[in-house]
Amino acid sequence: MPPATRAERFRQLTRPARVAGIVGWASFLAAALATMLCFAFVDPQALGVGDPPSWWGPRMRMYAIGFFFFWFVGAMAAGLAWLLAHPTRRR
Amino acid sequence: MHGAHETTVPVPLYEAHRKVYPREVTGRFARLRTLSVWVLLGIFYLLPWLSWDGRQAVLFDLPARKFFILGLVFWPQDFIFLTGLLIIAALSLFFFTAVAGRLWCGYACPQTVWTETFLWMERFVEGDRSARLKLDRGPWNANKLARKAFKQVLWVTFALWTGFTFVGFFTPIRVLAQEVVAFNAGSWETFWIFFYGFATYGNAGYLREQVCKYMCPYARFQGAMFDKDTLVITYDQERGEPRGSRKRGTDPRSRGLGDCVDCTMCVQVCPTGIDIRKGLQIECIACAACIDVCDEVMDKVQSPRGLIRYTTQHALDHKPTHLVRPRVLIYAALLGVLITGWITAVALRSPVSLDVIRDRNSLFRLTDDGYVDNVYTVRILNKTEHERDFVIEAAGASPLTLVSAEHVYRVPSGAVYSVPLRVRRAAYDPLGAETIRITVRAVDDPAIHKTTDARFLAPAR
């Protein structure tokens, strides 16, 4: 089997679906861990002083929002890592 | 040959996915896996229905922030125990990997276990490997449509039941069952039932070995735990090669052949679609299906079993194998210490917790009649499952008095009770500050208590 060329390898790795899959999955795992750690120590019902913001809700909603927040941040980090790990494309 | 470089054909880095049709296998290891599937899934599906002391035996009550596991209740303050449990789990994974490779993957991983059950359903409806291959290649006739539809019904039902059970670990399952039957389950419960159901359906029905090959982090690093004394599933190249078919009853050696009859059964049963005869590969999840099927073939051709077997690199190299070696001993010792420590810590865990915080506004206050007062905020957390009455005691080098309105504090289960506490002592006897011990004790059960140290400040002279 002839080896894949550099350009071909780059094309394969940059396929949007593959990148989205890897970034999404890695950040999902990280978000699951972060959510667990975070809400083990922080009770969303007992936060801060004064009135909570208007969108603040019951615990289950805050857990879910927290999870999606961590997923988003994790995806940003994973996506950035992927971007920086690859050389700039030259024409 | 020189022109070959210019005409290099780009080959995809990742080969296109080809569906694997594992052949059914029977034998020692298949029985072991079937047993494992029944035990593990039995625990998963039945556990939430068990009751303990009038409540669900195992319930991770996220809205109430407490976990019930049989007789134990864990609060957020007990998070350290969960961390300990995860570390123990990771270390056991290392230990078993070092001893016998990917045991976890082959017998206990939810991916393996659920894939196995989905395969059973597929086999039940569509038949064994050859029948499934034929059905998939054939045209979409009534038979194919009926079988595929029936399989989907089984898969979807099982997946939804799995999602329902999963959510039943987080919300009381009996209540959830009534809500689901009446179609009025909460939006989050409904979402998670479908989410987990869909994940089961997709992972066990379609992704299967691709989860192990592309998604699983453990599959990527498990090789680091392997050494030449690790038991791995290996094809005995020396004995098997050169492979080839032969007539029944002929002596392979006289024809210059090894023991492998090249029946390709080991390839057909492999759930990840690899050829074990090419050596140990990252895709191998150590399910031992190839051992079972090869043993069967060896029996038929009257050769000794074990052409494919659990063995070590050292054994294959005709060197002594050391199952007990530093790596294994270190893992085992760490594991032993952690497990003992964890059990002891959980057993000695106090069912009440106590925080004593000094009043920040004043160091102390002298009274007219020769006493000194220190003010603290005492926070009592009742971690038992019942409402309880507590009393507070303080002890120091000299007699201390507690000056406060109530003397008995009623704390509901799981609640934190904050109370200001004024501790009084003779101002000059002894002179200066001291460390006092503040104890909170349940009225009905003096064994439930917790003591903490606090600094008592007083004038030095």
Interface residues (C-beta under 8 A of the other chain):
Chain A: M1 P2 P3 A4 T5 A7 E8 R9 Q12 L13 R18 W25 L29 A40 F41 D43 P58 R59 M60 R61 Y63 A64
Chain B: T8 V9 P10 V11 P12 L13 Y14 L62 P63 R65 P76 F79 L82 W188 M215 P217
